[in-house]
Each structure stands twice: as C-alpha cells, then as structure tokens.
Amino acid sequence: MSMSFELSIDVSEPYDFNKQSLSKIQQNPWVKNQWPLVYFIQNDAIAEAYVGESTNAYNRISNHLANPAKASVFNKISIIGSDKFNKSATLDIESNLIQYIAAEGTYKLQNGNSGLVNHNYYQQDLYKDLFKEIWKKLIDKKVVSKSLKEIENSELFKYSPYKSLNEDQYHSVLEILEALTQNNNNSIFVRGSAGTGKTVVATYLLKLLATNILNTGVEEFNDDELREVNYIRNFQLKYPNAKIGLVVAMTSLRESLQQVFKQVPGLKSSMVFSPSETFKSKEKYDLLIVDEAHRLRQYKNISWMGAFRQNNQKLGLGDSGNELDWIMANSRNQIFFYDEAQSVKPSDIAGIHFTRLLGAPNTIKLQLNSQMRVQGGENYIKFIDDLLSLNRREETVYSSSNYDLLYFDSLADLYSELGKKEQHYELCRMVAGYSWPWRSKNDKTAIDIEIDNISFQWNQTDKDWVNSPNAFKEIGCIHTTQGYDLNYTGVIFGKEIDYNKDTDQIEINPKQYFDINGKKGIDSPADLKSYIINIYKTILYRGIKGSFVYACNPNLAAYLKKHIPLFEKEPALRIIPFNKVKPYVNAVPLLDITAAAGNFSDLQIHSDFEWVELPFNISPQEGCFVCKVIGESMNKRIPNGAYCLFRKDGGGSREGKIVLVQSTAIQDADFGSGYTVKQYHSKKIITDEGWQHSTIHLEPLSDDLSYHTIELVSDELTDFKVVGVFDRVLA
C-alpha cells in the first residue's frame, strides 16, 4: 500500500453529539465538502455506539439528532475521512467497522444488520489495507482495544449476525424475505456445501427479522438497506411480535451460538435451542431457522431413546418419527440449511425424508455456491471431493497460491509445523478419524493415540473444544469440529480407512472404527464407508488457510501423496558442498547414528560425510561432530529430532555427562543396536592394577517413564566406547 493511503486517513477528535454542536461538525472539512465519510457515535458511560456512512453527513447527523432513540443515548461523534474515500469504499468500511466493533466487545451497537453486503469495487484490496490503518488509529485513540487478529479468531466474529454477506448470500436472503412476506406456511430449503456460509446467513436472517424497525423512518437507511427494510416491515406486520428461533441439533455448536446471541443487542441465548425444545412453546413458532439440518436425528443410535419416543408420541407418531417431523409440526414457516455430504452418523435423518420435503409443491429451493471459509475456494472443495471419491484420473498434484495443503510422512513434523502456525495465527488444531478408543474419557491419565513416538489424548471436553485451553495438545474428532472454523487443520487419516491399489478403491475396516454410535446398526459396508468418507471430507473443509495431512496406512499414504504436495523439511543446518569444506575451520561432519557402521571410529576427513556449518557463535574444533538425536528418551534435555553438537571424549570424569556411546551390548529402541545417547554414570572398583569400571549405567532423562536405564557389566564393558560428549542442541 502506498504511503499516501496511510497518511490521508483522518479520525477526528470527538464532537459533542447535540444540536448545538451541529455548526462545529459542519466545519469539519469532510462534512463541509460533502465528501463520502464514515462516522462513529458513542456513549462511553453505557458502552453503546452506532456506525454510519454518508455523502451528506450534515443531513444524516441532523436526522439522527431528530431521532430520540439516538439523541437521548449518544453524546459524542467522531468523523472518519480520507481523500481516497468514495461511495463504495465508505459502504465497505462502514460494514467492516460494524462487524469488528460488534465482535470487539467494547461497545454494543444500535445498528441493525440490514444492507451488510460485500460489493466488489475498484482497488478493493487497497481499501482493506486502509481499514487496517483506520483500526490502528481507533486503538491509538482507545476507542477499541483488541487487534483484528484477536477479533477474527473469536466465536462472536465468526458467527456474528453483523457479518457482511457476499452477493450470492445476499440474493438468497432477499428471496427468503420475499417468500416469507408473500406466501403462507413456507418451507425454504437452502443447500450449500461446507464453507458456503450457511450459519452466517442463518444468524443474519434471525437478527434481521428480530430487529424492530416499524417505528423507524426511512431516512435512517441507505439505498442498499431499504429493500431489506421493506421486507422486514411486511414480515413484522404479518407476524406481530413474531416467535422466531434458531434450531441447532449439535450440542457444541448450539452452545457456542447461544454465547454469541447473549452478546448481541436484540438477541437472546434462549432464541437458540435443540429440536426437542421446540415442544416447550405453547404456540407454534412463526419461523424456525434450522442450521446444519443434515444433523437432525432419527430414532436410531441415540442415548436418549425414551425422551425421543415421548416427543414422537406427542405428535401421534411411532418410532418412525424424527426431528424433522417435530420442526414441521411446531412451526408455520421453516428455513433449512442443508448439506447431505456432511451427514456423518446413522442417527442423522436419512436423505429420503429431505427428498420428500424438496418435492413438496410449496417448498422453495435455493442454493449457496460461493466458498466463504476455505481460501482455496471452490477448486479446493472440488479437489477434496474428487480425491476421496477417487474421481481424480489425472495424477496431478494440487497447487494453489491461496491455500496451504501439504502431506506429511511424519506426524511429528506435522505437529511441529502446525505449532508454528498456531503461534502465528492461533486456532490451529489436530483432528482425526475415530480410529482409536476414547480411553481418557474415563481415565484422565490414559493415552489414546500414539503415532511416531508422540502421544495424544482425545479432546477432553466436547463443549467448544476448539477454543478450550489445552486444545492444541489434544486431538479432536468430527463431533467437536463440525460447524467450526479453524485457521489450519492437521488431519489424521486413521487405521480404519485404507486404499486398495489393485481395485482402486477406498476400503474401510469396521474393527478399527471406534465410534460406537457411528456404526451400530449399519448393515451395509457401503453405508459405513459413505459416513466415514463424509467425515474426512468435512474435517478437511475446516481449515481456512490450510490443511496438513497424515495417513496411518501406507497404501492410503501413497495414494494421497500422488495428489497432495509433500512437505519437505528445511535443513536444520546449512550443508556445505564438499569442495568448499575446510574441515574444522568452516564445517564439522554430520553423522547418522542409525547408519553409523563404524564411521565414528576415526572421524577421518572424507566426502562420505555431509559437512555442516555451525552457528556463528560456535567455533568448529577438531573432533567435533553433529548428530540427530531421535526419540523421547532424553526429552528433558534434547527434543526428539534435534541436531546436537558433540565433542570428542577428552578423558577425565564423564560422571553425569550426556554421552553418545557405542557397544555391541546396547539395544536402544530409538537408535537400534550398537548406539545410544544417555546420561553417563559408573561404578568403579580398585584392583591390583589400579581401578576399573564394575558397571556403567546409561540413564534416560525423559518424561516418558517407559524408557529404562541401560546397565552394562563385566564382559559387556570390553567393547564399550564413548564416541562423543554432548555439548548443546543446535536445532
């Protein structure tokens, strides 16, 4: 962004918000010249605010002062101007300010949410950078306190009814509003794949319809808002004091949305409820909005069969009744947001029930197409669908400048790289297929998942797990992540899913699938396979910026690597070409413990070794070498996979030192036979010839208690040799 953009922003000092100050406000250069601008009205004492934009700010502010709802509440107004502003830019900046201030939490906004549409316009990307500068100025002036990143990672921002809609979503909203005001007893069916913003549209609609605008003058709204406003007026005249609710079958997502609604003026947490709670109202709901409708349940594989049967009996239904029946019976109008590809359990209602609804003459059918979550867009969604449906006949590797998709041969590397993303972006989580029993559910000390010498527990909470304090150290499943947005997702394909290269088919091993309610009562292997593939598609759609992939089964790993770019670890140390090596002047040898085969004996200078440059503050010395230490046996001092500097043993006491030793008597789980890195301890005895070792103990320094001390005695000491003494971890 050019410096002129940055310097042209002007956020005025607050003016008094009253009629007596109008003359001062009129002298503001942006107001005086009727330039497109944005304004911010506030009352710090009660923490309420209002954001607006106008090309005739004097008239707009006069209208606000004539409105008792604003004149009696607010006492200050700030003008935000720039010579770069135009009408499109101010609408965009107004929309962004509403979104971010509503989610930031310092103020409750009096704004409705009508007209929040993201229109494309010339140099829009530059204005996004300009908005960042505006936000910095608002932080400097202590109007707000949270950074944009903090806000963007909050649930209130992700599910806010103040989110700007894209044009695809906005046209769907207008069609829904038109149907609700012109027809009676509507069933509106909105299809959309993962990431098309179904939940955003659902919360937007509920806030829109719950905002009382019957007594508000049209001068309060801009042109983009008026069409929506007229629809809302007609709806509120048709259904005075309308009973509206948002139905969410998934407990975790429902509780997150309840927390969001609790913080939004005009909404209440009680407006979000489960399908069974639709029976609590004595009167029918005027409108029920059903999010994630594909997760509505039938009378199968659920833990509350008795209560489910009672609800069916209230409607005169047998065990064939389901939550869709309840919603239809308990409401006049329904809006269903649905994606059949995200049905992941046999308790989910069979698609045939929705097919019947779609075929009904009064059902209005809409489609959301634009990808709003995944930065790889619709191309990434199609890629994943084709990949797991085995429709990718071309063995090309996925490539995108907008999305970070990588396959990892090592889960340790995946977790390490995901940790770097977590430090930078936050909301980066590991998610796996249900291929391991949940032992830690009842035993909080139990380990559930062990891969590549690293251990994890399943999610220790099923309520808003992605935002829980220890989430990065745990692994989530489909039930704790569906419906949530992550910045990066580490996806583990478990042992229950494999690829048969002879038949070119995905295969499922039910014995390795431990979601009891996810497979009980499924007689068809094809049905189980469909559910499990849907699970992996769904979790691969969670990551906004990227997905990191690992597969437990080698054949599936080989298939995935044909289509997903392979992670290549950057060398931890710079390798110097041998023709430029000056031994022990500019480089030391890098030796492979697991393939040593006697190479440690003399450390002679030859090109069989790779030679590496040491950090600038460490001087190479004769006898120094670098080794990669594998495993967790020394993790209190040496991380798994760390490159370490060793120095040739110079004699003297080794007691308590960490050493690399060689002996045919050693069997080390991490290094194989012959070598180990451990802390050295010895016992000596005095003989006629002096002293000698009686025993040598090689002790692990590990948090993992499965590692034991190696003890060498008598004949085992004859070929024992200390190859090097640990100096430090390099990388």
Disulfide bonds with the S-S distance in Angstrom:
none
